[in-house]
């Protein structure tokens, strides 16, 4: 129970932080200059944009999903060290 609550809390903080970070990058105008911070994120956002999602929302979704992927990769890394 305690582990699941901690995990939900960490996931919530990760999602909130990524959502606010993406808002900051959009406010700073980095959605107009995607090569400033990476090619991958705006490329995936453009792919979502082709499916009809507004670009700003698509960019925020991609940033949140990459943050969640980082969370799970780090979780897997830490648990693999505990096993050995």
N, C-alpha and C positions, 0 to 999 in steps of 0.2 A: 504494500500500500504506500509506504513512504517513498520507495523508488519510483513508482508510477506518478505520484504527485510531483516529485522533483523533476521528472522527465517532462511532464506537462508544463510545469513552470519554465523550464529551460527552453522548450519548444515555443512557448508563448513569447518569451523574451527575444528569442531568435527571430521569430516572425515579425514582431513589432519593430525591432531594430532594423531589419532588412527593409521593411515597408517605409520607415522614416528615412533610411539612407537613400532609397530609390527616389523618394520625394525630394530630397536634397540635391541629388544629381540632376533631376529634372529642373528644379528651380535654378540651379546654377547654369543651366543651358547645356549640359553635357549630352542631352539627347540629340542636339544638333551637331555635336562633334564627338561621335562615338569612338574614334580612334584615340581619344585622349585617355580613356581608361581601359578599354579592351575591345576587341572585335567580336568576340563570342556573344556577349550579352545583347548588344543591339542587333546582331544577326538573328538570334532567336526571337527577339521582340518583333523584328520585321516579318519573320515567319508567322508569328501569331497575327500580326497586322494583315497579312494576306488572307487569313481566315476570317477577317472582319472585326477583330478586336482593336479598339482605339490604341494608337501607338504608345501613349503615355501609360495606359493601364497595362498593356503588354510588357512594357519595360519594367514596371513595378512587379508584375507577376514573375518575370524571369529572375529578377534580383531576389525575390523571396524564395523561389524554388532553388536557386543556387545556394542560398544561405542554408536552407533545409538540407540540401545534399551535403554541404560541408559539415553540418551538425551530425548527420548520420555516419559520414566517413570518419569523423573524429571519434564518435562513439564506438564504432567498430575497431578503430585503431587502439583505443584505450582498453577495450575488453579483450583484444587479442594479446595485449601485454600482460593482463591479469591472469590469463590462462597459462602462460608459460612460466 
